[in-house]
Each structure stands twice: as structure tokens, then as C-alpha cells.
Amino acid sequence: MRFLWDNSGSMGIVMPGRFIAYLDSIQARDPAVRSRWEILLYPGVWALGLHRVAHALFAARLYLLARLVNHFSRFMTAIDIHPGAKIGRNFFIDHGFVVIGETAEIGDNVTMYQGSTLGGTNPTNGVGGKRHPTLGDGVIVSLGAAILGPIQVGAGARIGANAVVTKDVPEGATMLGIPAKPTPIEVRPETQSFVPYGTPCSERFDPATQKLEILQCEIETLQKRVAQLLEERDAADKESGGRQQGGAA
């Protein structure tokens, strides 16, 4: 970063092209932005910058220093990114209060909203391994969503608000509900590019619909159980009838 005088006579700053592209990528995803300078105040930008430092220290096995940078970042931004997490280019955390675990891997142009989590599973043998999700390029994780375990989230997938994802997600899928399930979203011009919070405003998750799905599953389970009991009864009747015929003979 260096200073210079522009044609209007006022002093400006020339930023490296890659950093400018990063700021522009955030501006494209946040309509509240008025200038690049404003983006420099975003807690998500500071959290990512400090994470780059912490991750470099972590890779150099300076774990204590990495943790110190991580704790400082969490104190300043309310965003907790483990130093071991691997994050690609143009990563954007909108607002904050996000948790990203140690073995999480995040591709390029990924967006996470407030309250979302990339959580891990607790290994039964006590030995740490791949415990957190892997997100492909262009994934959107909406507010309050939780993606748990060493699962794969395909490129361009959208995780809806408060969804809980515990299984692999196909590319371009929109996941809603608890547990999250693929939900068809009508393809319109505005859904072909970036969509704030992952789903169009007209597409809302209805808790009543989820309750109906749960009831439907319970009914199907009961139907299977009733059919099983009827089969057992018929088999018992046949066996009893055969014994009676054998006794009469």
C-alpha cells in the first residue's frame, strides 16, 4: 500500500490489485456499502486479516502465538476462526458472531452471515482428525445456520437461515430446515447470481411444513409396523392351521 497525489490534487492511496478485488467482491455482496473505505471497518475483514496471521503461525507450529492472535481477533470482532482453518480468496463474513472450527476448509467467494457455525464432531477415540466441513466455491451460509461434521458442501450451494446440515450437500443445492433437506428454488434472474442470505425473500422456511413432514414420517412408520404385525399374524395363523390339520389326520 502506498500514497500518491491524484489528478485532483488530493492525496489518495493505491492498494494492491488483489486487495482491491477483495474489497470489490464484498461491495458486490453488500448493498449497504458506500465505499471501499467503509469496508475496511467491517469486523469480518479484520477477522480474516488476523486469521491470515494466525494461520501462518499455526502452519509454522507456533501454536501458542497463533492462539494469542486468535483470541485477540475474537475479542475485537466477536468472530472465532480457529488458526488451523483453511480459507480461500474473497471470503466474507457479514456482521459477525461466526464460529469456524480447526479442520474447516473454505473455498473462494464464500459468504457467511451472523450466527452461522462450521462445527465439528467429537472423535470417539480422542484423536483429532478431519472433524469440520469443507465448503466449495461460492457457497452462501445464511444466518444461524450450522454445518456440522466432516461433510462436503458443493460449489454454489446455499444454506438457509437456521438450517442444520449434517450430510453432504450437492453442488448448487438450497438446503432448508432441521435437519436440512434440498429444497427446489425457482430459477429467476436474481437467483442466478449472488442472493443475500442464500434464498430469495419470497422463499421462506415454514415451521408448520416441517411439522407436517414429521407427522408424515410417523404415519409411514406406523403403517410399516402395522403391515409387519399383520404379516406375523397371518404367518402364525397358517402355522396354527397346519398343526390342526396334522393333528386331525
N, C-alpha and C positions, 0 to 999 in steps of 0.2 A: 504494500500500500504506500503511495507517495503523493505528495501535494504538488499542485501547479496552479497557475493563473489561467482562467479560461478567457474566451474572447470578450466576455462582458466586463472583464477587469476584476471579477470577484474570484476568491480562492476556492478551488474545488479539490476533490480527491479522486485520483484514478485508482480503481480497485482491480485486482487481478480478474481476468475474464471468467475464470471458473467460479469465483466467489460472487461476481455479479450475476452469473447464470443461476446460481443457487438462490439469491435474493429474488430474482425474477420468477423463479419457479414457485416460490412462496406467494408472491404477489398474484400469480395466476390462480392460486387456490384459495386466496383470502380476499374477498371483495372489500373488507374493511381497511385494507392497506391504501395509504395515500402516497407513500414514497418509500424508497429503499432505506432511508434513514430510520423511518419508523420501525421497520422490520428488525433493525439492529437492537431494539429494545425488547424484542419478544423473548420470553423465558425459554421457549423451545429452541431458539437459535443459540442462546448461551449454554443451555444444557448439552446440545450437540457439540459445540465447540469444546467445552470442558470434557465431554466424553472422549473426544479425539485424543486429548492429552492423557486421560486416564487409561484409555485402551493401549496407547503406546507404552505407557509404564507397565501395564499388565503384561503385554507381549514381551517386555524386557525382564519379566519376573520380578519387578519391583512392586510386589503386591500391596505392601503397606502404603507406599506413596500413592498408588493407584486408588486405594480405598480412601485416602485422605482427600484426594481431588474429587472423588465420587461423593463423599459426604458434604464437602463444601458446595458442590453443584446442587445436591439435593436441598441443602439449607437455603440456597439463593433462589432456586427455581421451582421447588416443590415437584421436581421430576427426578425419578430414581432410575438411572440406567446403569446396570452393572458394568464395571470396566471390561469384562470379558465379552460382552455382546458385540457382534459384528454388524455394522450398519453401512449401507451403501450411500450413493450420492443423493442429494436433494431430499433428504429425509426431513419431514415437517411435523412437529408436534404443535397442535393448535391449543392454546390456553395452558394446559399443564396437567398436573396430578396424574402422571402416567408412570407405570412401572414396567420395566423391561428386564428380564432375567439374564443370567450369566451366559447361557448357551443359545440365546436367541440369535437368529440371523435375519437381517432385513435387507431386501433388495433396493433398487433405485426407485426414486419418486414415490415413496411410500408416505402415507399420511395417517397420523393417529390423533384422535380427539381426546378431550379431557376425560379422565376417569377410566381409560382403557388399560388393559393389562396383557402382557405376554408372559404368562406364568408357567411354572414347571411342575413336573411330577416328582414325588419323593421316591428315590430309588430304594427298593426293599432291601438291597444288600449294603446300603450305606455308602456305596461308591458312586461318586459323581460321574455323569456321562452326558450325553445329549438329552436334556430334560425340557427344553423350551422350543417354541415353534420356529419354523422357517417361513418367512414371508417373501413371496415373489415380487417382481417389479410392479409398481402401480397399484398396490393393494391399499384399500381405504378401510380403516378400523374406526368405527363410529364411537360416540361417547358411551362410556360404561360397559363396553364390550370386553369379554375375557376370552382369550385364546390360550388353551391350556395343553401342555404336554408337547412331546417331540413330533408334532404333526406338520404337514406341508400345506401351506395356503397358496394356491396357484396365482399366477400373474393376473392382475386386473380384477381380482376378487373383491367383493365389498361385504364387510361385516357390519350388520345393522346395529342400532342402538340397543345396549343391554343384552346382546346375544352372547351365548356361552358356547364356544366351539371346542369340541374335544376330538373331532375326526378330521381327516384330510379334506381339503376344500378344492374342488376343480377350478381350473382357470376361468375367470370371468363370472363365477357364480356369485349370487347375492344370498347371504345367509341371515336368517331371522329366527328369533325365538330361543327358548330354553327347553331342551338342547337345540342348538341352531340347525335348521334344515334349509336346503336350497329352495328359493322362492322365485318364481318367474317374474321378471320385471319387464314391462313393455318397453321396447327399444324405441326411443324418440331421439330427436337431435340432441337434446340436452343430456341424455343418458349415454351418449356415445363418447363423451369426453369426461372430464372430472366432474363428479357430483358431490357437493358438500354433504358431509355426514353419511356418504355411501349410498343413500337411497333418495329418490325424488320425494318431495314433500307430500305428494298425494299418496305415496305408498307407506302406510303406517302399520306397524305390527299391532294386531288386535288381541288382547289377552283372552277375550271371550272365544276367539277362534282356537286358541291353544287349548282352552278347557274342553271344547268340543272334540278336538283331536284326541285328548287324553281319554275322554269318555268313549270315543270310538274304539280306541285301543283296548280299553277294559271290556267293552262289549265283545270284540273279536276274541279276546282271551277266554271269556266266559263261554262263548259259542264253541270254541275248540274243546274246552273242558267238558261241556255237555255232550258233544259228539263222542268224545273219548269214553265217557261214562256209559253212553248208550251202546257203544261197541262192546265194552266189557260186559254189560248186562246181556246182550244178545249172545255173546260167546258163552257166558255162564248158563244161559237157558238151553243152548244147543248141547252143551256138555251134560247138563242135568237130564235132558230128554233122551240122550244116547244111553245114559246109565239106566234110565227107567225101561227103555226098550230091551236092553240087555238082560235086565232082571226078569222081565216078563217072558223072554224066550227061555 
